């Protein structure tokens, strides 16, 4: 069927095909690439928490002699980049959507931004009174815990099982790492956390492609 042909379909099969084509085209236009929503966070966690492990290795030693401020700075910058990439991708999609769906997306974005700022402001006031290794553990466990909770909240808002499961996974490994202690937490989050994010992004992208096929 010629997509530029505006004449009505002549039979039920053609009508169904036209509906499916239009639905697929709409999904491609409105759904941001899932990899942009997940993978930048995976990179941030892999690199940022990997530096935490290299600097604050278990046993009060450092595998790599890095300045104590460097891992947190790198992680914070990478998280900002990931947030910017995600916000841009979602904003482009929501610009074409109105109503409750767009409002949920905006409010959820506000929750991420304001929640993160308030938590990081509190951590900044406290961490200066702690040894470097405990301050690093406080920053990492609190940040990861916040992200896990927000992922579960997002899954509940959109009834997205995959997003909710990712939040559960992140929260679970955060607990394991917190009890394991400084250094081990960074290793667990760097490997298992980023791995979970990469897998979730790949699965979400595959489902997108399947739903967008005419």
Buried (B, 14 or more C-beta within 10 A) or exposed (E): EEEEEEEEBEEEEEEEBBEEEEEBEEBBEBBBBBBBBBBBBBBBBBBBBBBBBBBBBBEEEBEEEBEBEBBBEBBBEBBEBBBEBBBEBBEEBBEEEEEEEBEBBEEBBEBBEEBBEEBBEEBEEEBEEEEBBBBBBBBBBBBBBBBBBBBBBBBEBBEBEBBBBBBBBBBEBBBBBBEBEBBBBBBBBBBBBBBBBBBBBBBBBEEBEEEBEE
